[in-house]
Amino acid sequence: MPLLIVVSAADPTHGRGFAQWLGDGIGVSTTSREHIGLSGSPGPGQAARTTTSFGLAALAVFGLSLGAVVQTGYERVWELSPARWYARWRHVLWLVVLVGYLFMSATTTLWRQSSALTSAALLCAVLFF
């Protein structure tokens, strides 16, 4: 969740807050969003102002941990030997690409305009993981 909040806060030009972004992402209608209280969150300007270095550090720690867990899972599934300690740079790269992908998904609606673009976005997500 901290990763999603930071990504949505990085998009102040669209004027959407985290709740709007989450509602769009999961496909909740405006009426349903009002019923479950997704419309009363602070906007992206306030989220960007209140993001602290501790929050970004926590995001990095948990994001890098997530990358390590995903890698360990793939190593166990495919019975690979564990990666060496100096190959940990891949977790940083993985986190940067994940944040970039989430930001692009949150800020552009191109992938929703046709079924071909939706399929391409889905293929990119599958290839990423």
Disulfide bonds with the S-S distance in Angstrom:
none
